[in-house]
């Protein structure tokens, strides 16, 4: 069964969250994503040494250069021009929901590692019974899967954590 991640994260009566997603890397060049309510939120957490590499626990984490992405559909949904900033409670709620989704995926799927694309095809073409999987695939492999009609979702966690998700 395919679920919209949006349906897992938000109730219908909630306003969508506007988040900044940064590409981050630690001193050992482990790359991962960080989701923040604002640039100020990132700077505050960075200064407070609250951003930790999920692979090696390094506290020396920096932002990588990336192309900007503007979510203009969220701006259209707020025609009154209200405050786009989020309270710390809203950010904490979003982070908790995201963490719950990640935990659910980790607990209810099989880790097939680098064999993800091959196993996804085997499931799609009914060579094996359908079951939830997770693993690693290159951007090219994901594009090929999409061309074959196989939906994949990039979990906002580039490398499985070496410790449990709080």
N, C-alpha and C positions, 0 to 999 in steps of 0.2 A: 504494500500500500504506500503510495506516495503522499507525503504531507507537505504542505507549504511551510517553510521555516517561519514565515511571517505569522502563520496561525499558531505556531508553537510559542512564539515570543510575545505576541500582543493579543489582547482581547479586542473585540470589535469596537468597544466603546472607548478605547484608549487612543490618544493622539500618537502618531508614529514618532519615534525617537530620531533625532538627527545626531548622528555620531561621526566623529572624525576617525578614520582608520589610517594608521601610520604603519609603514614598513619599518621594522626595527631590527637591530642586530646587536649582539653582545660583542665583547672584546675578542671572542674566539670565532666570530663571524657566523654564529648560529642565527639564522634569520627567522623572524616570526612577525605576526601582526599584533598591534595594540589598538584597542578601541577606546576613544576618549570623548568626553562631552564637548571639549573645546581645546584650543591650543593652550589656554591657560591651565586647564586640567592636566594636560600632558606635562607642561613645564613644572607644575606643582608636584606631581607624582615623581617626575624625574629628579627634581631638586631634593625631594624627601626620600630618595632612593627606594621608592616603592615599586619600581618596575624591575622584574626579575626574569632572567632568561629561563624559559621552561625546560631547557635541555640541561644546562650546567649550573643553574642557580646564580650566575654572575649578576652583580648589581651594576656593572659597567655596561649600560645599554644606551644606544644612540639611535637617532632617527636617520633613515636612509632617504636619499632623494627619491621623489616619486612625482608622477604627473597628477595634477589636481583632478578631482571628480566632483562635479556639482550635482546635487540631487535637487533638481528644479521641481520635480513633482511634489515633494514635501512642502516647498514654498507655496505652490499653488493651492495646497490643501488648507492653508492658513491665510485666507484673504484679508482678515482683519489686521494683518501685520503685527500680530502679537509677538511677545518675546520668544525668540527661538532658543534661548538658553534653557538649560535643564537644571533643575535643582539637584543637589547631591543625592537626595532620596530617590529621584527618578533614575539617576545614573546607577545607583546601587541596585535598584530594582531591575533595570535592564541587564546589568552585569550578572545578577543572580539568575535571571531567566536564561541568559546565554550559557552560563555555567551548567544549568540544569539540562539544557539541550545537549551540550557536549557530553555530560555524564551519561545521559540516556543513550546517546549514540555509542559511546564507548562500551557500555554495559550490554547493549542489545545487538551488536554486530560482531562479525568475525574479522580479525585483522589478517588480511591476506598480503600485506606488505607490498613489495614491488610487483607482485602478480595481480594487482588490482584490475588492470585493463583486461587481461586474459580471463579472470574469473567473472568479471562483469559481462563479458561476451558469452561465456558458458551459461550464465544464468539467463541472459536475454534470449538466447537461442534454444533454451530449455534442454540443454545438455546435462544440467544438474538441477535439482529442485531449487526453487527460489528461496533465498535467504539474504539477510542484511549483511553487507560487507563494508569494510573500510580499508584503505591502504594508500599507496603512493602511486601517482601517475603524473607524467609530464604534461605540460600544456598541450603538446602535440597529441598525446594519447587521448586526453580529454576531448579535444576537437574531433578526433577520429571517432570516438565513442558517440559524440553528439551527432555526427553525420550518419551514423548507423541507427540513430533513434534511441540511443541508450542515455538516459538522464543521469548525470552525476552532479554532486553538490560538493563544493569546496568548503570544508569545515574550517571556521576561522581559528585554526590551530595547526600551524605548519608541521610540527613534529610532535608525536605523542609525548605527553609530559612524563618525566622520569619519576614524578611523585604523584600521589593521588590528587584529584581535583577537590580541594577543600571540602 
